[in-house]
Amino acid sequence: MELGKVLVYLGLFLLILGLLLLYFPKLFAWFGHLPGDIRLEREGLRLYIPLASALLLSLILTLLFNLLRR
């Protein structure tokens, strides 16, 4: 039964995130543009490695999931 709850919460979270990305794309414009993110742009090559953005997102999601679990 626990797995069912987790899947429902995950589905709701993804639905809300998808709607936010669809209707408010400027909310996430910071992703990939923080200090610590690696961006290489050359002719014929674009490389994005969002290290700082991924760490910040991981921290936010960890806090959110810990709050939902309690």
C-alpha positions as CSV (number, residue, x, y, z in Angstrom):
1,M,0.0,0.0,0.0
2,E,2.9,2.4,0.7
3,L,4.1,2.1,-2.9
4,G,0.7,3.2,-4.1
5,K,0.8,6.3,-2.0
6,V,4.3,7.1,-3.2
7,L,3.3,6.7,-6.9
8,V,0.2,8.9,-6.4
9,Y,2.2,11.7,-4.7
10,L,4.9,11.4,-7.4
11,G,2.3,11.6,-10.1
12,L,0.7,14.7,-8.6
13,F,4.1,16.3,-8.2
14,L,5.0,15.7,-11.8
15,L,1.6,17.0,-12.9
16,I,2.1,20.2,-11.0
17,L,5.6,20.6,-12.2
18,G,4.6,20.0,-15.8
19,L,1.8,22.6,-15.6
20,L,4.2,25.1,-14.1
21,L,6.7,24.5,-16.8
22,L,4.0,24.8,-19.5
23,Y,2.3,28.0,-18.3
24,F,5.1,29.7,-16.4
25,P,8.4,28.8,-18.1
26,K,10.2,31.9,-16.7
27,L,10.0,30.4,-13.2
28,F,12.7,27.9,-14.2
29,A,14.8,30.2,-16.3
30,W,17.5,30.2,-13.6
31,F,18.2,26.5,-14.2
32,G,21.6,26.1,-15.9
33,H,22.6,29.8,-15.4
34,L,23.8,29.7,-11.8
35,P,27.5,30.3,-10.9
36,G,29.0,26.9,-10.9
37,D,27.2,25.7,-13.9
38,I,29.4,24.8,-16.9
39,R,28.5,26.1,-20.3
40,L,30.6,25.6,-23.4
41,E,29.5,27.0,-26.6
42,R,31.5,26.6,-29.8
43,E,30.8,26.2,-33.4
44,G,29.0,22.9,-33.8
45,L,29.1,22.2,-30.0
46,R,26.9,23.2,-27.1
47,L,27.7,21.6,-23.7
48,Y,25.7,22.3,-20.6
49,I,26.6,20.8,-17.2
50,P,24.4,22.3,-14.6
51,L,26.3,21.4,-11.4
52,A,25.1,24.1,-9.1
53,S,21.6,24.0,-10.4
54,A,21.4,20.2,-9.9
55,L,22.7,20.6,-6.3
56,L,20.1,23.3,-5.5
57,L,17.3,21.3,-7.1
58,S,18.4,18.2,-5.2
59,L,18.4,20.1,-1.9
60,I,14.9,21.6,-2.6
61,L,13.4,18.2,-3.5
62,T,15.0,16.5,-0.5
63,L,13.4,19.0,1.8
64,L,10.1,18.8,0.0
65,F,10.0,15.0,0.2
66,N,11.0,15.0,3.9
67,L,8.2,17.4,4.6
68,L,5.7,15.2,2.7
69,R,6.8,12.1,4.4
70,R,6.0,13.4,7.9
